[in-house]
Every structure is written in C-alpha cells, then in structure tokens.
Amino acid sequence: MIEKASVRLGSPAGRTGDALDVALVIPLQGPAGIFGPSCECCAQLAAEEVNAEAGVLGRELRLVLVDGGAPPEQVASEVDALVSGGVVDAVAGWHISAVREVVAPRIDGRVPYVYTALYEGGESSPGVFLTGETPGSQLRPALQWFAGELGIRRWTIVGDDYVWPRSSARAAHRYLRELGGEVCDEMYVPLGTEDFGPVLARVAASGCEAVLMLLIGDDAVLFNRAFTAAGLDRDHIRFSSLIEENVLLATGPENTRGLMTSAGYFEDLPTAYGLDFAAAYGRRFGPRAPVLNSLGESCYEGVRMLTELLRRAGAVDVARIQAAAEGLEYETPRGTVQIQNRHLKQRVFLAAADGLRWDVLQQLP
C-alpha cells in the first residue's frame, strides 16, 4: 500500500526503524492528473520488487503519496514538512518542472531527490538525480530526423505557459537554426486551457509544416481534438516530447493522425527487461490497470534508481550517494542505463501514433 502524506505529517514517532520511507510526488489533479494512476502503480510495483529483494540496506521501502498536481508552493511545503519532520528519507516522482523548481530548494540537499520527468535540462541542485529525457537527447535528434527524412523545417510552437515549454522552445530555436529551419509562430497558453480556437487560427495562418506541441495532459487532449476538427491534421505533422498512451486514449484514434513523439520507453520496446516489466505490471494490476506508458514507467525508474544509489553508497546520506553515483550502471525496462552527472544516460526512440498505440520507428542518434 502507498500511504497518504497526511497520515504521516508531524508523526515521526509513528515510524518503525526498519522502514525507508520515500515521498512519492505525482499529480492527482490538474491537467497532469491524467498521468497520476499510471505513475502510482508503476512506483508501487517497483517498491514491491525491491522489498522482495530484501529491501534497501536491509530496510523495507515504503511510499508516502504526495499530490504533485497541487499548486507548486503547496507541494513544496508538504514535502518540506515531511523531510523536516523526519517522516521520509527520500523524495521521488513525476511532476512538472514548475513544482521541481520550488521543491528542490526546500529540500536543499537534506535527502536524495529523484526527479523522474523528462525536463528542460540544467538541474544541478544538491542531492537531485534525474531519470528523464532532456531536449539534447530527445528534441534535437527528432528535429534532425524530421528535416532529413521528411524535409520539415518550418515549425509553429504551442506550449503551456511555464518553465518546461518555454525552455524547450528556446532549445528548439537553436536546433532549427542549425538545420536551416525556422519557427513560424510561437504561442503559450495557461495550464487548463479549454478553447484552442485562436491558437489554431494562428497555426493555420503561420505557414508552418509541423507543430511542436509542448502541452501537458488534458491540455494536449483538447488541443489534439480541436486540431483534427479544424482539419489541420491533413497537412501538418504534430510532434510532442511529452505525450503517451493516456493522452492517446483520451484524444481518440480519429484525432491522432500525424502525431509523433520520442521517449526512452515504450511498452512495445523489444528488450528482455522491458517485456518482463510489462508482464509483471499486467500480472500485478490486471486487465483494468491504468495504461502502461513512459511517464508511469519513469516512476518505476525513479524507485529503481534510488534503490541502486543507496545500495552502492551503503547509506542514506546525500554526500555519500553523490560520491558513489557517477558511472553507476544497471538494467531497467529502458535497457542498460548509466548515471552521468546525476542524469540517466539512456536510449531514446521515435514513434508515430497508430490509433491508440505507438509504432516505434527507430532509435534516435
């Protein structure tokens, strides 16, 4: 079971000495809330597997759930209270960069913090380790592929208005200049936007060949539906570095023509460990489980990374963990991965939507 944070707040005396408690920060509301159930199940599966291996440093690993979809300052205050009260020994999970940017300074290196989301790059706060893809490995080679294989160099950018979309867009500008491409237009909308009519009118008028979607969860769903309703899917490719099966299901198969993504994990990747992971997920949660996807799997990655770091360091101590981390290599559903500069070095793949599933085309260079 994953405990709710409110059960543990202010109650360090309720802890047992043989447990290692980890705050699992995942979105349970807002546009990113669509990812929460998958994230929770994947993290729970990882914790159960770790405990079946005798735990971490001889201690049972337990997850304490924190709603990472709440306003960022609220999430940071809750995590701070858990750390300051001695309720948790570590923090992990998928949440947007706007949350990470306030959580990391509040933790301030007191406990290890494994951030599992793909993100804009550049995070270097003490004690923070990152499993997610960054623009250099995910966006840049994808834009190169579009230019080389499809001749697409004219893009319009549509993103939610916060740090990850804006930072990723700045990277896209650089990459497109290198390719002789251009950004025809660039628009940002508030999280939770429902009416994309004015945005789509500008897309149609921009003269672009493709749209770089930097939208989260429910926002991406509504944009995709409106995109097709406006007939833009007939002549425009859509590429998003943050889209997965939950969004495909909610979007509907009739609205996914010309929709593409890149990620370090897809359920259909033919790696032995990946196939074992999918089978274990199906056995544990059954046919009605939340759909398996890259963002949920990232939370499995986060628990496994934390476990491997602690085992190598031999202690729950940030200084010792950081000293032991560089070059750590292990097997995950993403294949063989390695920690370099506190980030996960991993393969990234390009995929195209085929109805409600992803057709993996190739590994990106």
Disulfide bonds with the S-S distance in Angstrom:
none
